Amino acid sequence: MLKTPYDNVQPIDRLARFILGAAMIALIFTPGFNSYWITLASVYPIMTAIMAWDPLYALLGQLQSSAARKSKPLTHAPA
C-alpha cells in the first residue's frame, strides 16, 4: 500500500476498523435483527479503513494544533 503524508490511520487501526465494519454488516444476516441503521453505520469504518484516512482524526488534529498555537508556554521571571 502506498503510504502518503495524508494517511492518518495506522495499519492496526485499519484492520480493527475493517473487522468492526464487517461484523456490523454481518449483523444483518442474524435472525431477528431489525436495526438496519447499524449496517448503514458500518460504511464509515470500512471506508476509512480502505482510504487509510479518517476525517474525524484530521479534524481533531487540526483542533489540537490550533489550540497548541494559541497557547503560550509559561515563562518564569529570572530569580
Biopython code that builds the backbone (N, CA, C, O; Angstrom):
import numpy as np
from Bio.PDB.StructureBuilder import StructureBuilder

atoms = [
    (1, "MET", "N", (0.835, -1.178, 0.000)),
    (1, "MET", "CA", (0.000, 0.000, 0.000)),
    (1, "MET", "C", (0.877, 1.237, 0.000)),
    (1, "MET", "O", (1.879, 1.306, 0.711)),
    (2, "LEU", "N", (0.497, 2.187, -0.786)),
    (2, "LEU", "CA", (1.236, 3.436, -0.888)),
    (2, "LEU", "C", (0.947, 4.303, 0.328)),
    (2, "LEU", "O", (-0.207, 4.625, 0.612)),
    (3, "LYS", "N", (1.995, 4.676, 1.040)),
    (3, "LYS", "CA", (1.851, 5.500, 2.233)),
    (3, "LYS", "C", (2.082, 6.955, 1.856)),
    (3, "LYS", "O", (3.119, 7.296, 1.288)),
    (4, "THR", "N", (1.125, 7.807, 2.169)),
    (4, "THR", "CA", (1.245, 9.224, 1.872)),
    (4, "THR", "C", (1.245, 10.011, 3.177)),
    (4, "THR", "O", (0.881, 9.470, 4.221)),
    (5, "PRO", "N", (1.645, 11.274, 3.135)),
    (5, "PRO", "CA", (1.619, 12.082, 4.354)),
    (5, "PRO", "C", (0.203, 12.336, 4.858)),
    (5, "PRO", "O", (0.014, 12.764, 5.996)),
    (6, "TYR", "N", (-0.780, 12.075, 4.021)),
    (6, "TYR", "CA", (-2.164, 12.342, 4.405)),
    (6, "TYR", "C", (-2.827, 11.154, 5.078)),
    (6, "TYR", "O", (-3.951, 11.276, 5.565)),
    (7, "ASP", "N", (-2.164, 10.011, 5.117)),
    (7, "ASP", "CA", (-2.709, 8.850, 5.813)),
    (7, "ASP", "C", (-2.625, 9.105, 7.309)),
    (7, "ASP", "O", (-1.545, 9.365, 7.840)),
    (8, "ASN", "N", (-3.771, 9.030, 7.995)),
    (8, "ASN", "CA", (-3.743, 9.257, 9.432)),
    (8, "ASN", "C", (-4.290, 8.068, 10.212)),
    (8, "ASN", "O", (-4.555, 8.189, 11.408)),
    (9, "VAL", "N", (-4.463, 6.922, 9.558)),
    (9, "VAL", "CA", (-4.929, 5.711, 10.213)),
    (9, "VAL", "C", (-3.828, 4.660, 10.102)),
    (9, "VAL", "O", (-3.394, 4.312, 9.004)),
    (10, "GLN", "N", (-3.389, 4.169, 11.233)),
    (10, "GLN", "CA", (-2.308, 3.192, 11.278)),
    (10, "GLN", "C", (-2.800, 1.813, 10.830)),
    (10, "GLN", "O", (-4.004, 1.559, 10.861)),
    (11, "PRO", "N", (-1.895, 0.913, 10.413)),
    (11, "PRO", "CA", (-2.308, -0.402, 9.913)),
    (11, "PRO", "C", (-3.134, -1.227, 10.902)),
    (11, "PRO", "O", (-4.103, -1.873, 10.504)),
    (12, "ILE", "N", (-2.768, -1.212, 12.177)),
    (12, "ILE", "CA", (-3.532, -1.974, 13.174)),
    (12, "ILE", "C", (-4.929, -1.381, 13.309)),
    (12, "ILE", "O", (-5.912, -2.115, 13.415)),
    (13, "ASP", "N", (-5.017, -0.062, 13.304)),
    (13, "ASP", "CA", (-6.308, 0.619, 13.381)),
    (13, "ASP", "C", (-7.146, 0.308, 12.144)),
    (13, "ASP", "O", (-8.358, 0.120, 12.246)),
    (14, "ARG", "N", (-6.506, 0.254, 10.982)),
    (14, "ARG", "CA", (-7.229, -0.076, 9.750)),
    (14, "ARG", "C", (-7.812, -1.474, 9.827)),
    (14, "ARG", "O", (-8.959, -1.691, 9.438)),
    (15, "LEU", "N", (-7.033, -2.424, 10.326)),
    (15, "LEU", "CA", (-7.513, -3.794, 10.458)),
    (15, "LEU", "C", (-8.694, -3.858, 11.430)),
    (15, "LEU", "O", (-9.694, -4.521, 11.154)),
    (16, "ALA", "N", (-8.576, -3.173, 12.554)),
    (16, "ALA", "CA", (-9.660, -3.162, 13.535)),
    (16, "ALA", "C", (-10.931, -2.538, 12.946)),
    (16, "ALA", "O", (-12.035, -3.022, 13.193)),
    (17, "ARG", "N", (-10.772, -1.469, 12.172)),
    (17, "ARG", "CA", (-11.931, -0.826, 11.544)),
    (17, "ARG", "C", (-12.594, -1.748, 10.535)),
    (17, "ARG", "O", (-13.821, -1.823, 10.463)),
    (18, "PHE", "N", (-11.780, -2.449, 9.758)),
    (18, "PHE", "CA", (-12.343, -3.351, 8.760)),
    (18, "PHE", "C", (-13.092, -4.503, 9.428)),
    (18, "PHE", "O", (-14.180, -4.874, 8.987)),
    (19, "ILE", "N", (-12.517, -5.067, 10.485)),
    (19, "ILE", "CA", (-13.172, -6.165, 11.204)),
    (19, "ILE", "C", (-14.466, -5.674, 11.850)),
    (19, "ILE", "O", (-15.485, -6.362, 11.792)),
    (20, "LEU", "N", (-14.434, -4.499, 12.459)),
    (20, "LEU", "CA", (-15.634, -3.934, 13.070)),
    (20, "LEU", "C", (-16.723, -3.704, 12.026)),
    (20, "LEU", "O", (-17.882, -4.048, 12.254)),
    (21, "GLY", "N", (-16.360, -3.127, 10.888)),
    (21, "GLY", "CA", (-17.330, -2.885, 9.826)),
    (21, "GLY", "C", (-17.908, -4.173, 9.271)),
    (21, "GLY", "O", (-19.106, -4.251, 9.002)),
    (22, "ALA", "N", (-17.068, -5.184, 9.096)),
    (22, "ALA", "CA", (-17.549, -6.475, 8.593)),
    (22, "ALA", "C", (-18.486, -7.125, 9.602)),
    (22, "ALA", "O", (-19.489, -7.723, 9.214)),
    (23, "ALA", "N", (-18.176, -7.018, 10.878)),
    (23, "ALA", "CA", (-19.050, -7.580, 11.913)),
    (23, "ALA", "C", (-20.395, -6.856, 11.933)),
    (23, "ALA", "O", (-21.439, -7.479, 12.132)),
    (24, "MET", "N", (-20.364, -5.549, 11.728)),
    (24, "MET", "CA", (-21.615, -4.791, 11.698)),
    (24, "MET", "C", (-22.461, -5.184, 10.487)),
    (24, "MET", "O", (-23.685, -5.261, 10.584)),
    (25, "ILE", "N", (-21.821, -5.427, 9.364)),
    (25, "ILE", "CA", (-22.552, -5.874, 8.179)),
    (25, "ILE", "C", (-23.106, -7.284, 8.399)),
    (25, "ILE", "O", (-24.210, -7.592, 7.949)),
    (26, "ALA", "N", (-22.354, -8.130, 9.082)),
    (26, "ALA", "CA", (-22.806, -9.493, 9.337)),
    (26, "ALA", "C", (-24.052, -9.529, 10.222)),
    (26, "ALA", "O", (-24.796, -10.510, 10.207)),
    (27, "LEU", "N", (-24.281, -8.464, 10.990)),
    (27, "LEU", "CA", (-25.461, -8.427, 11.852)),
    (27, "LEU", "C", (-26.756, -8.491, 11.049)),
    (27, "LEU", "O", (-27.767, -8.979, 11.554)),
    (28, "ILE", "N", (-26.742, -8.011, 9.820)),
    (28, "ILE", "CA", (-27.969, -8.013, 9.025)),
    (28, "ILE", "C", (-28.446, -9.440, 8.739)),
    (28, "ILE", "O", (-29.635, -9.661, 8.508)),
    (29, "PHE", "N", (-27.521, -10.412, 8.755)),
    (29, "PHE", "CA", (-27.879, -11.797, 8.487)),
    (29, "PHE", "C", (-28.281, -12.552, 9.747)),
    (29, "PHE", "O", (-28.617, -13.734, 9.679)),
    (30, "THR", "N", (-28.251, -11.882, 10.897)),
    (30, "THR", "CA", (-28.651, -12.501, 12.153)),
    (30, "THR", "C", (-30.175, -12.543, 12.221)),
    (30, "THR", "O", (-30.825, -11.521, 11.999)),
    (31, "PRO", "N", (-30.755, -13.694, 12.520)),
    (31, "PRO", "CA", (-32.217, -13.774, 12.623)),
    (31, "PRO", "C", (-32.740, -12.866, 13.733)),
    (31, "PRO", "O", (-32.187, -12.834, 14.832)),
    (32, "GLY", "N", (-33.780, -12.151, 13.445)),
    (32, "GLY", "CA", (-34.402, -11.271, 14.429)),
    (32, "GLY", "C", (-33.750, -9.911, 14.551)),
    (32, "GLY", "O", (-34.147, -9.115, 15.402)),
    (33, "PHE", "N", (-32.776, -9.628, 13.738)),
    (33, "PHE", "CA", (-32.102, -8.321, 13.794)),
    (33, "PHE", "C", (-32.864, -7.327, 12.933)),
    (33, "PHE", "O", (-33.032, -7.544, 11.733)),
    (34, "ASN", "N", (-33.323, -6.247, 13.534)),
    (34, "ASN", "CA", (-34.155, -5.286, 12.813)),
    (34, "ASN", "C", (-33.520, -3.913, 12.673)),
    (34, "ASN", "O", (-34.095, -3.050, 12.010)),
    (35, "SER", "N", (-32.371, -3.676, 13.262)),
    (35, "SER", "CA", (-31.757, -2.348, 13.227)),
    (35, "SER", "C", (-30.824, -2.228, 12.028)),
    (35, "SER", "O", (-29.633, -2.525, 12.116)),
    (36, "TYR", "N", (-31.380, -1.796, 10.927)),
    (36, "TYR", "CA", (-30.577, -1.662, 9.711)),
    (36, "TYR", "C", (-29.677, -0.434, 9.749)),
    (36, "TYR", "O", (-28.766, -0.315, 8.929)),
    (37, "TRP", "N", (-29.912, 0.479, 10.681)),
    (37, "TRP", "CA", (-29.064, 1.666, 10.772)),
    (37, "TRP", "C", (-27.645, 1.287, 11.184)),
    (37, "TRP", "O", (-26.693, 1.981, 10.827)),
    (38, "ILE", "N", (-27.493, 0.185, 11.936)),
    (38, "ILE", "CA", (-26.149, -0.262, 12.310)),
    (38, "ILE", "C", (-25.385, -0.707, 11.063)),
    (38, "ILE", "O", (-24.188, -0.452, 10.928)),
    (39, "THR", "N", (-26.091, -1.370, 10.166)),
    (39, "THR", "CA", (-25.459, -1.792, 8.922)),
    (39, "THR", "C", (-25.067, -0.579, 8.087)),
    (39, "THR", "O", (-24.001, -0.566, 7.472)),
    (40, "LEU", "N", (-25.917, 0.430, 8.063)),
    (40, "LEU", "CA", (-25.574, 1.654, 7.341)),
    (40, "LEU", "C", (-24.392, 2.365, 7.994)),
    (40, "LEU", "O", (-23.560, 2.954, 7.304)),
    (41, "ALA", "N", (-24.320, 2.311, 9.316)),
    (41, "ALA", "CA", (-23.209, 2.951, 10.027)),
    (41, "ALA", "C", (-21.894, 2.215, 9.789)),
    (41, "ALA", "O", (-20.827, 2.779, 10.031)),
    (42, "SER", "N", (-21.945, 0.976, 9.323)),
    (42, "SER", "CA", (-20.723, 0.215, 9.073)),
    (42, "SER", "C", (-19.951, 0.754, 7.874)),
    (42, "SER", "O", (-18.787, 0.406, 7.679)),
    (43, "VAL", "N", (-20.582, 1.585, 7.083)),
    (43, "VAL", "CA", (-19.904, 2.163, 5.915)),
    (43, "VAL", "C", (-18.730, 3.030, 6.357)),
    (43, "VAL", "O", (-17.683, 3.022, 5.709)),
    (44, "TYR", "N", (-18.885, 3.774, 7.442)),
    (44, "TYR", "CA", (-17.830, 4.686, 7.891)),
    (44, "TYR", "C", (-16.535, 3.951, 8.260)),
    (44, "TYR", "O", (-15.483, 4.306, 7.728)),
    (45, "PRO", "N", (-16.560, 2.942, 9.146)),
    (45, "PRO", "CA", (-15.284, 2.291, 9.467)),
    (45, "PRO", "C", (-14.665, 1.558, 8.281)),
    (45, "PRO", "O", (-13.441, 1.513, 8.157)),
    (46, "ILE", "N", (-15.484, 0.990, 7.416)),
    (46, "ILE", "CA", (-14.929, 0.281, 6.263)),
    (46, "ILE", "C", (-14.289, 1.265, 5.289)),
    (46, "ILE", "O", (-13.194, 1.007, 4.789)),
    (47, "MET", "N", (-14.944, 2.376, 5.012)),
    (47, "MET", "CA", (-14.386, 3.353, 4.072)),
    (47, "MET", "C", (-13.114, 3.988, 4.628)),
    (47, "MET", "O", (-12.162, 4.208, 3.880)),
    (48, "THR", "N", (-13.083, 4.285, 5.920)),
    (48, "THR", "CA", (-11.867, 4.863, 6.483)),
    (48, "THR", "C", (-10.733, 3.844, 6.506)),
    (48, "THR", "O", (-9.564, 4.216, 6.402)),
    (49, "ALA", "N", (-11.067, 2.565, 6.640)),
    (49, "ALA", "CA", (-10.028, 1.527, 6.577)),
    (49, "ALA", "C", (-9.481, 1.416, 5.163)),
    (49, "ALA", "O", (-8.274, 1.259, 4.977)),
    (50, "ILE", "N", (-10.350, 1.495, 4.171)),
    (50, "ILE", "CA", (-9.898, 1.391, 2.782)),
    (50, "ILE", "C", (-9.051, 2.606, 2.389)),
    (50, "ILE", "O", (-8.014, 2.460, 1.742)),
    (51, "MET", "N", (-9.496, 3.802, 2.783)),
    (51, "MET", "CA", (-8.797, 5.027, 2.385)),
    (51, "MET", "C", (-7.574, 5.323, 3.242)),
    (51, "MET", "O", (-6.721, 6.114, 2.838)),
    (52, "ALA", "N", (-7.469, 4.704, 4.416)),
    (52, "ALA", "CA", (-6.394, 4.969, 5.391)),
    (52, "ALA", "C", (-6.404, 6.430, 5.825)),
    (52, "ALA", "O", (-5.363, 6.990, 6.167)),
    (53, "TRP", "N", (-7.579, 7.040, 5.808)),
    (53, "TRP", "CA", (-7.722, 8.436, 6.216)),
    (53, "TRP", "C", (-9.055, 8.585, 6.911)),
    (53, "TRP", "O", (-10.082, 8.135, 6.402)),
    (54, "ASP", "N", (-9.042, 9.217, 8.076)),
    (54, "ASP", "CA", (-10.258, 9.435, 8.848)),
    (54, "ASP", "C", (-10.490, 10.932, 8.977)),
    (54, "ASP", "O", (-9.646, 11.637, 9.530)),
    (55, "PRO", "N", (-11.613, 11.431, 8.479)),
    (55, "PRO", "CA", (-11.860, 12.865, 8.574)),
    (55, "PRO", "C", (-11.994, 13.358, 10.013)),
    (55, "PRO", "O", (-11.639, 14.500, 10.303)),
    (56, "LEU", "N", (-12.502, 12.516, 10.921)),
    (56, "LEU", "CA", (-12.593, 12.939, 12.315)),
    (56, "LEU", "C", (-11.209, 13.064, 12.948)),
    (56, "LEU", "O", (-10.959, 13.997, 13.711)),
    (57, "TYR", "N", (-10.306, 12.127, 12.633)),
    (57, "TYR", "CA", (-8.925, 12.245, 13.109)),
    (57, "TYR", "C", (-8.288, 13.526, 12.569)),
    (57, "TYR", "O", (-7.586, 14.230, 13.295)),
    (58, "ALA", "N", (-8.534, 13.819, 11.308)),
    (58, "ALA", "CA", (-7.963, 15.022, 10.707)),
    (58, "ALA", "C", (-8.510, 16.280, 11.386)),
    (58, "ALA", "O", (-7.766, 17.222, 11.657)),
    (59, "LEU", "N", (-9.813, 16.283, 11.657)),
    (59, "LEU", "CA", (-10.423, 17.436, 12.315)),
    (59, "LEU", "C", (-9.874, 17.603, 13.727)),
    (59, "LEU", "O", (-9.537, 18.716, 14.131)),
    (60, "LEU", "N", (-9.782, 16.514, 14.477)),
    (60, "LEU", "CA", (-9.243, 16.597, 15.828)),
    (60, "LEU", "C", (-7.786, 17.034, 15.819)),
    (60, "LEU", "O", (-7.357, 17.775, 16.703)),
    (61, "GLY", "N", (-7.028, 16.586, 14.838)),
    (61, "GLY", "CA", (-5.636, 17.013, 14.715)),
    (61, "GLY", "C", (-5.533, 18.499, 14.441)),
    (61, "GLY", "O", (-4.653, 19.170, 14.980)),
    (62, "GLN", "N", (-6.427, 19.024, 13.604)),
    (62, "GLN", "CA", (-6.439, 20.457, 13.318)),
    (62, "GLN", "C", (-6.823, 21.243, 14.563)),
    (62, "GLN", "O", (-6.234, 22.289, 14.834)),
    (63, "LEU", "N", (-7.805, 20.758, 15.328)),
    (63, "LEU", "CA", (-8.221, 21.452, 16.541)),
    (63, "LEU", "C", (-7.104, 21.464, 17.575)),
    (63, "LEU", "O", (-6.880, 22.478, 18.237)),
    (64, "GLN", "N", (-6.401, 20.338, 17.717)),
    (64, "GLN", "CA", (-5.317, 20.272, 18.691)),
    (64, "GLN", "C", (-4.153, 21.164, 18.285)),
    (64, "GLN", "O", (-3.551, 21.822, 19.133)),
    (65, "SER", "N", (-3.831, 21.191, 16.993)),
    (65, "SER", "CA", (-2.710, 22.012, 16.561)),
    (65, "SER", "C", (-3.048, 23.494, 16.674)),
    (65, "SER", "O", (-2.169, 24.298, 16.985)),
    (66, "SER", "N", (-4.304, 23.874, 16.429)),
    (66, "SER", "CA", (-4.665, 25.281, 16.567)),
    (66, "SER", "C", (-4.684, 25.689, 18.031)),
    (66, "SER", "O", (-4.344, 26.827, 18.354)),
    (67, "ALA", "N", (-5.076, 24.785, 18.923)),
    (67, "ALA", "CA", (-5.044, 25.084, 20.356)),
    (67, "ALA", "C", (-3.606, 25.217, 20.831)),
    (67, "ALA", "O", (-3.314, 26.052, 21.687)),
    (68, "ALA", "N", (-2.710, 24.412, 20.293)),
    (68, "ALA", "CA", (-1.299, 24.484, 20.679)),
    (68, "ALA", "C", (-0.682, 25.796, 20.204)),
    (68, "ALA", "O", (0.172, 26.362, 20.887)),
    (69, "ARG", "N", (-1.108, 26.285, 19.035)),
    (69, "ARG", "CA", (-0.566, 27.552, 18.537)),
    (69, "ARG", "C", (-1.068, 28.725, 19.370)),
    (69, "ARG", "O", (-0.346, 29.705, 19.558)),
    (70, "LYS", "N", (-2.301, 28.634, 19.872)),
    (70, "LYS", "CA", (-2.866, 29.736, 20.645)),
    (70, "LYS", "C", (-2.291, 29.804, 22.051)),
    (70, "LYS", "O", (-2.133, 30.894, 22.602)),
    (71, "SER", "N", (-1.977, 28.654, 22.640)),
    (71, "SER", "CA", (-1.454, 28.668, 23.994)),
    (71, "SER", "C", (0.038, 28.984, 23.958)),
    (71, "SER", "O", (0.761, 28.550, 23.061)),
    (72, "LYS", "N", (0.469, 29.730, 24.926)),
    (72, "LYS", "CA", (1.875, 30.098, 25.025)),
    (72, "LYS", "C", (2.474, 29.414, 26.242)),
    (72, "LYS", "O", (1.799, 29.277, 27.262)),
    (73, "PRO", "N", (3.695, 28.991, 26.161)),
    (73, "PRO", "CA", (4.307, 28.325, 27.325)),
    (73, "PRO", "C", (4.487, 29.322, 28.460)),
    (73, "PRO", "O", (4.705, 30.515, 28.246)),
    (74, "LEU", "N", (4.388, 28.790, 29.678)),
    (74, "LEU", "CA", (4.598, 29.639, 30.849)),
    (74, "LEU", "C", (6.073, 29.954, 31.001)),
    (74, "LEU", "O", (6.925, 29.072, 30.895)),
    (75, "THR", "N", (6.358, 31.204, 31.246)),
    (75, "THR", "CA", (7.733, 31.596, 31.489)),
    (75, "THR", "C", (7.837, 32.177, 32.873)),
    (75, "THR", "O", (6.950, 32.896, 33.334)),
    (76, "HIS", "N", (8.904, 31.865, 33.515)),
    (76, "HIS", "CA", (9.116, 32.363, 34.885)),
    (76, "HIS", "C", (10.143, 33.478, 34.830)),
    (76, "HIS", "O", (11.060, 33.471, 34.008)),
    (77, "ALA", "N", (9.965, 34.432, 35.723)),
    (77, "ALA", "CA", (10.918, 35.530, 35.806)),
    (77, "ALA", "C", (12.230, 35.014, 36.373)),
    (77, "ALA", "O", (12.226, 34.147, 37.246)),
    (78, "PRO", "N", (13.349, 35.532, 35.892)),
    (78, "PRO", "CA", (14.630, 35.074, 36.434)),
    (78, "PRO", "C", (14.749, 35.417, 37.914)),
    (78, "PRO", "O", (14.314, 36.479, 38.359)),
    (79, "ALA", "N", (15.340, 34.507, 38.655)),
    (79, "ALA", "CA", (15.441, 34.706, 40.104)),
    (79, "ALA", "C", (16.620, 35.555, 40.464)),
    (79, "ALA", "O", (16.852, 35.820, 41.644)),
]
sb = StructureBuilder()
sb.init_structure("model")
sb.init_model(0)
sb.init_chain("A")
sb.init_seg("    ")
for serial, (resi, resn, name, xyz) in enumerate(atoms, 1):
    if name == "N":
        sb.init_residue(resn, " ", resi, " ")
    sb.init_atom(name, np.array(xyz, "f"), 0.0, 1.0, " ", f" {name:<3s}", serial, name[0])
structure = sb.get_structure()
